Amino acid sequence: MQRTDIAIAGAGIIGLATALELAAAGMRVVIFERGHAMRECSWAAAGMLAAEDPENPSSLHHLSELSRSLYPGFLANIERLSSRKVPVRTTQALQAAHALPPHIEPLSPQAIQSIAPGLQSNGLRCFLLEEQSFDPRNLTEALPQAAIAAGVTLHQQTAVTAVIPQSGSVKIQTTRGEWIAAHFINACGAWASDLAGVPVTPRKGQIFLVEHNGPEDLRIALRTPQVYLLPRGNRRIVIGATVEDAGYDKQINPAAIAALHNAAAEFWPTIRHAHIVETWAGLRPATPDSLPVIGPVTGIDAKSVANAAPESRQNANSWLAIGHFRNGILLAPGTARLLRQMIFAEPLSIDVGAFQANRFTTSLAQ
Ligand SMILES: Cc1cc2nc3c(=O)[nH]c(=O)nc-3n(C[C@H](O)[C@H](O)[C@H](O)COP(=O)(O)OP(=O)(O)OC[C@H]3O[C@@H](n4cnc5c(N)ncnc54)[C@H](O)[C@@H]3O)c2cc1C
């Protein structure tokens, strides 16, 4: 039986960001990935750091801001450790919404036309957000390599099959042997409920890339409540995304892609005849209230979520980092920082009350 300080299940952006954070704090970290690292939802994402999207739940605000503030250091660290570039692709978003947020000025019609000539606001209010995006595929190699360079042991094609609490540690059964860890973190994305009694379910997102031949290239993200257009450079634009309750199905449905393309063209008509280069889909990990679960579980074995009161934090050794739904790329560095603070019983950067697992305990018991 092998031993480690921290064992993590799931090498998506949440598991790997947490592994990096804990390795930097001096812990021995082992991460188990059932398939290949960064090949599930984190690979499929558009890559917007959409901290101010009006569609976000308001309880996400402080975690979004924490994560956003950590992002420059997070990416610089990955680039340094992996010797791979993760370029920022856009630094602003034109948001269209039914109402203006407080203290935000609308864009003038002239400003809108200079950003995206021909744009049809269709009765929505348009405003500018200082918001970055990058291509998550640039992290597919860089993030696992950075974690390995930081001293993390990554076991790919190794599924965690059971997690058994022991006195002061956790026994982890995998398809390639057993481990004892001082702490276990479930970062299994849309599959998290296989190992814990949490109501996390998959929400399918279909998304596609076009190459357009209109007169103007797009330099900033465009977003409405229905659709977003995200430039990747060289006249290539990502258009996304559906949010579907379709189980673990990742098939592409041409009618869904056509509907998204149409919604994009109603907003920015230049894109209507753009050539589709690639289509793909990913499974977002969703909870009933669309908020993540970040915190302790004491007794993960029997699919029961135990009370996660703050005073029990010091004794906890099973943790959840799941349910990041539409914002897991944005929320990864903040989630990793909070887990480090919880595991080391340090003061927390933000109030995590909204993210505790025990908010679902009552509904699970029914
Ligand atoms: C179309 C689309 C667009 C998106 N756009 C954005 C965006 O612009 N901005 C943003 O912030 N977010 C976006 N998201 C959401 C974001 O992608 C997710 O919230 C995020 O990737 C979740 O990361 P994760 O690490 O929890 O899950 P994943 O990346 O799915 O990783 C979980 C990993 O756990 C592994 N695993 C599962 N079970 C086990 C087991 N038993 N043992 C070992 N390993 C296991 C899986 O194989 C997987 O690799 C988008 C999502 C989609 C689908």
The ligand as an SDF file (V2000), in Angstrom:
LIG
                    3D

 53 58  0  0  0  0  0  0  0  0999 V2000
  -19.4480   23.8930  -23.9940 C   0  0  0  0  0  0  0  0  0  0  0  0
  -18.8920   24.3510  -22.6750 C   0  0  0  0  0  0  0  0  0  0  0  0
  -18.4100   25.6370  -22.5600 C   0  0  0  0  0  0  0  0  0  0  0  0
  -17.8960   26.0860  -21.3410 C   0  0  0  0  0  0  0  0  0  0  0  0
  -17.3830   27.3460  -21.2740 N   0  0  0  0  0  0  0  0  0  0  0  0
  -16.8490   27.7910  -20.0980 C   0  0  0  0  0  0  0  0  0  0  0  0
  -16.2790   29.0830  -20.0290 C   0  0  0  0  0  0  0  0  0  0  0  0
  -16.2210   29.8130  -21.0210 O   0  0  0  0  0  0  0  0  0  0  0  0
  -15.7720   29.4870  -18.8330 N   0  0  0  0  0  0  0  0  0  0  0  0
  -15.8010   28.7080  -17.7060 C   0  0  0  0  0  0  0  0  0  0  0  0
  -15.3460   29.1520  -16.6510 O   0  0  0  0  0  0  0  0  0  0  0  0
  -16.3390   27.4590  -17.7670 N   0  0  0  0  0  0  0  0  0  0  0  0
  -16.8550   26.9840  -18.9270 C   0  0  0  0  0  0  0  0  0  0  0  0
  -17.4120   25.7420  -18.9900 N   0  0  0  0  0  0  0  0  0  0  0  0
  -17.5190   24.9450  -17.7490 C   0  0  0  0  0  0  0  0  0  0  0  0
  -16.1960   24.2680  -17.4070 C   0  0  0  0  0  0  0  0  0  0  0  0
  -15.6980   23.6190  -18.5510 O   0  0  0  0  0  0  0  0  0  0  0  0
  -16.4090   23.2700  -16.2630 C   0  0  0  0  0  0  0  0  0  0  0  0
  -17.0580   23.8890  -15.1640 O   0  0  0  0  0  0  0  0  0  0  0  0
  -15.0700   22.7080  -15.8000 C   0  0  0  0  0  0  0  0  0  0  0  0
  -14.3290   22.2070  -16.8850 O   0  0  0  0  0  0  0  0  0  0  0  0
  -15.2620   21.6050  -14.7580 C   0  0  0  0  0  0  0  0  0  0  0  0
  -13.9720   21.1290  -14.4420 O   0  0  0  0  0  0  0  0  0  0  0  0
  -13.7980   19.7990  -13.6260 P   0  0  0  0  0  0  0  0  0  0  0  0
  -12.3340   19.6320  -13.4110 O   0  0  0  0  0  0  0  0  0  0  0  0
  -14.6950   19.8130  -12.4380 O   0  0  0  0  0  0  0  0  0  0  0  0
  -14.3900   18.6460  -14.5870 O   0  0  0  0  0  0  0  0  0  0  0  0
  -13.7160   17.8470  -15.7850 P   0  0  0  0  0  0  0  0  0  0  0  0
  -12.8700   18.7050  -16.6270 O   0  0  0  0  0  0  0  0  0  0  0  0
  -14.8030   17.0770  -16.4500 O   0  0  0  0  0  0  0  0  0  0  0  0
  -12.7340   16.8540  -15.0260 O   0  0  0  0  0  0  0  0  0  0  0  0
  -13.1980   15.8010  -14.2160 C   0  0  0  0  0  0  0  0  0  0  0  0
  -12.2520   14.6310  -14.4360 C   0  0  0  0  0  0  0  0  0  0  0  0
  -12.5260   13.5990  -13.5020 O   0  0  0  0  0  0  0  0  0  0  0  0
  -12.2740   12.3480  -14.1340 C   0  0  0  0  0  0  0  0  0  0  0  0
  -12.9270   11.3100  -13.3480 N   0  0  0  0  0  0  0  0  0  0  0  0
  -14.2650   11.0830  -13.2250 C   0  0  0  0  0  0  0  0  0  0  0  0
  -14.4750   10.0420  -12.3810 N   0  0  0  0  0  0  0  0  0  0  0  0
  -13.2530    9.6080  -11.9760 C   0  0  0  0  0  0  0  0  0  0  0  0
  -12.8250    8.5750  -11.0830 C   0  0  0  0  0  0  0  0  0  0  0  0
  -13.7030    7.7840  -10.4310 N   0  0  0  0  0  0  0  0  0  0  0  0
  -11.4960    8.4000  -10.8940 N   0  0  0  0  0  0  0  0  0  0  0  0
  -10.5790    9.2080  -11.5220 C   0  0  0  0  0  0  0  0  0  0  0  0
  -10.9480   10.2180  -12.3850 N   0  0  0  0  0  0  0  0  0  0  0  0
  -12.2610   10.4060  -12.5820 C   0  0  0  0  0  0  0  0  0  0  0  0
  -12.8460   12.5550  -15.5330 C   0  0  0  0  0  0  0  0  0  0  0  0
  -12.3210   11.6240  -16.4350 O   0  0  0  0  0  0  0  0  0  0  0  0
  -12.4070   13.9970  -15.8240 C   0  0  0  0  0  0  0  0  0  0  0  0
  -11.1600   14.0410  -16.4970 O   0  0  0  0  0  0  0  0  0  0  0  0
  -17.8980   25.2370  -20.2090 C   0  0  0  0  0  0  0  0  0  0  0  0
  -18.3650   23.9340  -20.3390 C   0  0  0  0  0  0  0  0  0  0  0  0
  -18.8460   23.4910  -21.5640 C   0  0  0  0  0  0  0  0  0  0  0  0
  -19.3110   22.0640  -21.6940 C   0  0  0  0  0  0  0  0  0  0  0  0
  1  2  1  0
  2  3  1  0
  2 52  2  0
  3  4  2  0
  4  5  1  0
  4 50  1  0
  5  6  2  0
  6  7  1  0
  6 13  1  0
  7  8  2  0
  7  9  1  0
  9 10  1  0
 10 11  2  0
 10 12  1  0
 12 13  2  0
 13 14  1  0
 14 15  1  0
 14 50  1  0
 15 16  1  0
 16 17  1  0
 16 18  1  0
 18 19  1  0
 18 20  1  0
 20 21  1  0
 20 22  1  0
 22 23  1  0
 23 24  1  0
 24 25  2  0
 24 26  1  0
 24 27  1  0
 27 28  1  0
 28 29  2  0
 28 30  1  0
 28 31  1  0
 31 32  1  0
 32 33  1  0
 33 34  1  0
 33 48  1  0
 34 35  1  0
 35 36  1  0
 35 46  1  0
 36 37  1  0
 36 45  1  0
 37 38  2  0
 38 39  1  0
 39 40  1  0
 39 45  2  0
 40 41  1  0
 40 42  2  0
 42 43  1  0
 43 44  2  0
 44 45  1  0
 46 47  1  0
 46 48  1  0
 48 49  1  0
 50 51  2  0
 51 52  1  0
 52 53  1  0
M  END
$$$$
